[in-house]
Amino acid sequence: MAEIIQRDGTWTFDGDALRLTPGRDKSVGLLRRTLGELVVPLGALAGISFEHGKKSGRLRLRLRDGADPLLLATGGRLTEPHDPYQLVVDSDRYGVAEYFVDEVRNALLLDEVPSGPVDSLLLPGPSVLLSVSAGDGTVSFDGERVRLEWNWKTEDAKAAAGTRTLALEDIASVEWQPAAGLENGHLRFHVRGAATKAPAKYDPNAVELWGFKKDPLMALVAAAVQARLPHPKAAGPAHSLQKAPDTSAPAPADPPPPAPAPARAEDDHDALLRRLRELGELHRSGVLTDEEFSLAKQAILKRM
């Protein structure tokens, strides 16, 4: 098992999944604190990296495209304090962060996890019931219906339509866009048969966001709805029609199966031995504590 504990949060890897727990430091964003602990299966990962800085570094997870409803709904636009897939690392724990990265990367290689996109979710969405007030309205979601209620700041033309209730089956997609500079953000529900180019300020199926503290929480609603919609990369009826094979011609013969890859047992064994030597050097230099070194060594010995 590999673990790194920081004020920003704690990341733990047991060989099968990463457990991401937000810290209690005041710098931790509201979205991360509300979302709570996340469990990311190894198969949902496309990669991991560590970036050095003068005072602090940053661990980053890269998930496979289409694996997480939160990333699907936000389009990767979550800013640093709210992004659950980043962890700020103090400079005195750089060695532990680099070891953590090596452990995850080795597991990805040993399990031969592909980094390409997926056509089904590998992480669950936020639990419901959800209700968030931000911008010009309040959005509630019970798993079947979205309810939009307006406040005194709502544009008169939109407020005049009254409270909106959208059935899940009528929603084609959902998007969350944060406010940036002078541009306001929004949470927008694209309803089947009701396409509009109106700004969120006038769209009765959208909440306008102005960059205030609770705006990121609207991303939780977006993710919860996204998790219950058909996956955007799954083949739908229209997609199936476009891809339908020509049955009037005989199907081509299947290509021969690829030759099996050569065994890598010796290479893996050598890599684990090198990792043990590196751990010993980190322990002797004081980068790893006795407990961290013992846990890391046991994890490697189990693989051998």
C-alpha positions as CSV (number, residue, x, y, z in Angstrom):
1,M,0.0,0.0,0.0
2,A,1.2,3.5,-0.8
3,E,-0.1,6.6,1.1
4,I,0.6,10.3,1.2
5,I,-0.9,12.5,3.9
6,Q,-1.0,16.2,3.4
7,R,-3.0,19.2,4.7
8,D,-4.7,19.3,1.3
9,G,-5.9,15.7,1.7
10,T,-4.8,12.0,1.8
11,W,-4.3,9.7,-1.1
12,T,-4.1,6.0,-0.6
13,F,-3.4,3.3,-3.1
14,D,-3.9,-0.4,-2.4
15,G,-3.1,-1.8,-5.8
16,D,-6.7,-2.0,-7.0
17,A,-8.0,1.5,-6.4
18,L,-7.1,5.0,-5.2
19,R,-8.9,6.5,-2.2
20,L,-8.9,10.3,-2.3
21,T,-9.9,12.0,0.9
22,P,-10.0,15.8,1.0
23,G,-8.2,17.6,3.9
24,R,-9.6,20.0,6.4
25,D,-7.3,22.9,5.5
26,K,-9.1,26.1,4.7
27,S,-7.6,26.1,1.2
28,V,-9.6,23.0,0.2
29,G,-12.4,24.0,-2.1
30,L,-16.1,23.7,-1.2
31,L,-16.8,21.2,-3.9
32,R,-14.1,18.8,-2.7
33,R,-15.3,19.1,0.9
34,T,-18.9,18.5,-0.1
35,L,-18.1,15.6,-2.5
36,G,-16.1,13.8,0.2
37,E,-14.0,10.7,-0.3
38,L,-13.7,9.3,-3.8
39,V,-12.7,5.8,-4.7
40,V,-11.1,5.6,-8.2
41,P,-10.6,2.1,-9.6
42,L,-7.3,1.5,-11.2
43,G,-9.1,0.7,-14.5
44,A,-10.4,4.3,-14.6
45,L,-7.0,5.8,-14.7
46,A,-5.2,7.0,-17.8
47,G,-2.1,8.3,-15.9
48,I,-0.6,10.1,-12.9
49,S,2.0,12.8,-12.6
50,F,3.8,14.9,-10.1
51,E,4.8,18.5,-10.7
52,H,7.6,20.1,-8.6
53,G,7.3,23.7,-7.3
54,K,9.5,25.9,-5.2
55,K,7.3,25.8,-2.1
56,S,4.9,23.0,-3.0
57,G,4.3,20.4,-5.7
58,R,1.2,18.9,-7.2
59,L,0.0,15.4,-7.7
60,R,-2.4,15.0,-10.7
61,L,-4.6,12.1,-11.8
62,R,-5.7,11.8,-15.4
63,L,-8.8,9.7,-15.8
64,R,-9.8,7.9,-18.9
65,D,-12.2,10.0,-21.1
66,G,-15.8,9.1,-20.3
67,A,-15.0,7.3,-17.0
68,D,-16.2,10.0,-14.5
69,P,-19.6,11.8,-14.7
70,L,-18.2,14.8,-12.9
71,L,-15.5,15.3,-15.6
72,L,-18.1,14.6,-18.3
73,A,-20.5,17.3,-17.0
74,T,-17.8,19.9,-16.3
75,G,-15.7,19.3,-19.4
76,G,-12.5,19.4,-17.3
77,R,-13.2,23.0,-16.3
78,L,-12.9,22.6,-12.5
79,T,-10.4,25.0,-11.0
80,E,-7.6,23.9,-8.7
81,P,-9.2,24.2,-5.2
82,H,-12.2,22.3,-6.4
83,D,-10.6,19.6,-8.6
84,P,-10.6,16.3,-6.6
85,Y,-8.0,14.9,-8.9
86,Q,-5.2,17.2,-7.7
87,L,-3.3,17.2,-4.4
88,V,-1.0,19.9,-3.1
89,V,2.2,18.4,-1.7
90,D,4.6,20.1,0.7
91,S,8.2,20.3,-0.5
92,D,9.5,18.0,2.3
93,R,7.3,15.1,1.0
94,Y,8.4,15.2,-2.6
95,G,10.1,11.8,-2.2
96,V,6.9,10.2,-1.0
97,A,4.9,11.8,-3.9
98,E,7.4,10.4,-6.4
99,Y,7.2,7.0,-4.8
100,F,3.4,7.2,-4.9
101,V,3.5,8.0,-8.6
102,D,5.9,5.1,-9.3
103,E,3.6,2.7,-7.5
104,V,0.5,3.7,-9.4
105,R,2.4,3.7,-12.7
106,N,3.9,0.2,-12.0
107,A,0.4,-1.1,-11.3
108,L,-1.0,0.4,-14.5
109,L,1.8,-1.4,-16.4
110,L,1.5,-4.7,-14.6
111,D,-2.3,-4.8,-15.1
112,E,-1.9,-3.5,-18.6
113,V,-4.6,-0.9,-18.1
114,P,-5.4,0.9,-21.4
115,S,-5.4,4.7,-21.3
116,G,-8.0,5.2,-24.1
117,P,-11.7,6.4,-23.7
118,V,-14.5,4.2,-22.3
119,D,-18.1,4.0,-23.3
120,S,-19.5,3.4,-19.8
121,L,-19.0,5.1,-16.5
122,L,-16.4,3.6,-14.1
123,L,-17.2,6.0,-11.2
124,P,-20.6,6.6,-9.7
125,G,-22.2,10.1,-9.6
126,P,-22.9,12.0,-6.4
127,S,-25.8,10.6,-4.3
128,V,-29.2,12.2,-4.4
129,L,-31.3,14.0,-3.0
130,L,-29.5,17.2,-4.1
131,S,-30.5,20.8,-3.8
132,V,-28.1,23.7,-4.5
133,S,-28.8,27.5,-4.5
134,A,-26.5,29.7,-6.5
135,G,-26.7,32.4,-9.1
136,D,-30.2,33.2,-10.1
137,G,-31.9,30.0,-8.9
138,T,-32.1,26.8,-6.9
139,V,-31.7,23.4,-8.6
140,S,-33.0,20.2,-7.0
141,F,-32.6,16.6,-8.3
142,D,-34.2,13.5,-6.8
143,G,-32.9,11.0,-9.3
144,E,-35.9,11.3,-11.6
145,R,-36.7,15.0,-11.9
146,V,-34.8,18.2,-12.0
147,R,-36.6,21.2,-10.4
148,L,-35.5,24.8,-11.1
149,E,-36.8,27.6,-8.9
150,W,-36.0,31.3,-9.4
151,N,-35.0,34.0,-6.9
152,W,-35.3,37.8,-6.9
153,K,-32.2,38.2,-9.0
154,T,-33.7,36.2,-12.0
155,E,-34.4,38.1,-15.2
156,D,-38.1,38.9,-15.4
157,A,-38.7,37.2,-18.7
158,K,-37.3,33.9,-17.3
159,A,-38.9,34.2,-13.9
160,A,-42.3,34.8,-15.5
161,A,-42.3,31.2,-16.7
162,G,-42.3,30.0,-13.1
163,T,-40.8,27.0,-11.5
164,R,-39.5,24.4,-14.1
165,T,-39.6,20.6,-13.6
166,L,-37.7,18.5,-16.1
167,A,-38.1,14.7,-16.3
168,L,-34.8,12.9,-16.6
169,E,-35.9,11.2,-19.8
170,D,-36.5,14.6,-21.4
171,I,-32.9,15.8,-20.8
172,A,-30.5,15.1,-23.6
173,S,-27.3,16.4,-21.9
174,V,-26.1,18.7,-19.1
175,E,-23.2,21.1,-18.9
176,W,-21.6,23.2,-16.2
177,Q,-19.5,26.3,-17.1
178,P,-17.8,28.4,-14.4
179,A,-17.7,32.1,-14.5
180,A,-14.4,33.4,-16.0
181,G,-13.4,37.0,-16.0
182,L,-16.3,39.1,-17.2
183,E,-18.1,36.0,-18.6
184,N,-20.8,34.5,-16.4
185,G,-21.0,30.8,-16.0
186,H,-24.1,28.5,-16.1
187,L,-25.6,25.1,-15.3
188,R,-27.7,24.3,-18.4
189,F,-30.0,21.4,-19.2
190,H,-30.4,20.6,-22.9
191,V,-33.9,19.4,-23.3
192,R,-34.9,17.2,-26.3
193,G,-36.8,19.2,-28.9
194,A,-36.1,22.5,-27.2
195,A,-32.8,23.6,-28.5
196,T,-31.9,27.3,-27.8
197,K,-29.0,29.7,-28.3
198,A,-30.3,32.1,-25.6
199,P,-27.8,33.1,-22.9
200,A,-28.4,31.4,-19.5
201,K,-29.8,34.7,-18.2
202,Y,-32.9,34.2,-20.4
203,D,-32.9,30.4,-20.8
204,P,-35.6,28.8,-18.5
205,N,-33.6,25.5,-18.6
206,A,-30.4,27.1,-17.2
207,V,-29.1,28.8,-14.1
208,E,-26.8,31.7,-14.5
209,L,-23.7,31.7,-12.3
210,W,-21.7,34.8,-11.4
211,G,-18.6,33.4,-9.8
212,F,-19.7,33.2,-6.2
213,K,-18.7,30.7,-3.5
214,K,-21.5,28.1,-4.1
215,D,-21.2,28.1,-7.9
216,P,-19.0,24.9,-7.9
217,L,-21.7,23.0,-6.1
218,M,-23.8,23.2,-9.2
219,A,-21.3,20.9,-10.7
220,L,-22.4,18.2,-8.3
221,V,-26.0,18.5,-9.6
222,A,-24.6,18.3,-13.2
223,A,-22.6,15.2,-12.3
224,A,-25.6,13.5,-10.6
225,V,-27.8,14.0,-13.6
226,Q,-25.0,13.0,-16.1
227,A,-24.5,9.7,-14.2
228,R,-28.1,8.8,-14.9
229,L,-28.2,9.8,-18.6
230,P,-27.1,7.4,-21.4
231,H,-23.3,7.6,-21.8
232,P,-22.4,10.1,-24.6
233,K,-19.9,7.6,-26.1
234,A,-22.2,4.6,-26.1
235,A,-23.7,3.7,-29.5
236,G,-27.3,5.0,-29.7
237,P,-30.0,4.2,-32.3
238,A,-28.7,6.9,-34.7
239,H,-25.2,5.8,-34.3
240,S,-26.1,2.2,-34.9
241,L,-27.9,3.1,-38.1
242,Q,-24.8,5.0,-39.4
243,K,-22.6,2.1,-38.5
244,A,-24.8,-0.7,-39.8
245,P,-22.8,-3.2,-42.0
246,D,-23.7,-3.9,-45.6
247,T,-25.4,-7.3,-45.4
248,S,-25.6,-7.6,-49.2
249,A,-21.9,-8.4,-49.4
250,P,-20.2,-11.3,-47.6
251,A,-18.5,-10.3,-44.4
252,P,-14.7,-10.2,-44.7
253,A,-12.8,-12.9,-42.9
254,D,-11.7,-12.2,-39.4
255,P,-8.0,-11.2,-39.2
256,P,-5.7,-13.7,-37.5
257,P,-5.3,-13.1,-33.8
258,P,-2.2,-11.1,-32.8
259,A,0.8,-13.1,-31.6
260,P,1.0,-13.3,-27.8
261,A,3.3,-10.8,-26.2
262,P,6.5,-12.2,-24.8
263,A,6.5,-12.9,-21.1
264,R,7.8,-10.0,-19.0
265,A,8.3,-11.8,-15.7
266,E,12.0,-11.2,-15.6
267,D,11.7,-7.6,-16.5
268,D,9.0,-7.1,-13.8
269,H,11.2,-8.8,-11.3
270,D,14.2,-6.6,-12.1
271,A,12.0,-3.5,-11.9
272,L,10.8,-4.5,-8.4
273,L,14.4,-5.1,-7.3
274,R,15.4,-1.7,-8.5
275,R,12.5,-0.2,-6.7
276,L,13.5,-1.9,-3.5
277,R,17.0,-0.4,-3.8
278,E,15.5,3.1,-4.4
279,L,13.3,2.7,-1.4
280,G,16.3,1.8,0.7
281,E,18.1,5.0,-0.5
282,L,15.1,7.1,0.3
283,H,14.8,5.6,3.8
284,R,18.5,6.1,4.5
285,S,18.4,9.7,3.4
286,G,15.4,10.4,5.7
287,V,12.8,11.0,3.0
288,L,10.8,8.0,4.0
289,T,10.0,7.2,7.7
290,D,10.5,3.8,9.1
291,E,6.7,3.1,8.9
292,E,6.5,4.3,5.3
293,F,9.5,2.3,4.2
294,S,8.1,-0.9,5.9
295,L,4.7,-0.5,4.2
296,A,6.3,0.2,0.8
297,K,8.7,-2.7,1.1
298,Q,5.9,-5.2,2.1
299,A,3.9,-4.1,-0.9
300,I,6.8,-4.8,-3.3
301,L,7.7,-8.1,-1.7
302,K,4.1,-9.2,-2.2
303,R,4.4,-8.6,-5.9
304,M,7.6,-10.7,-6.1
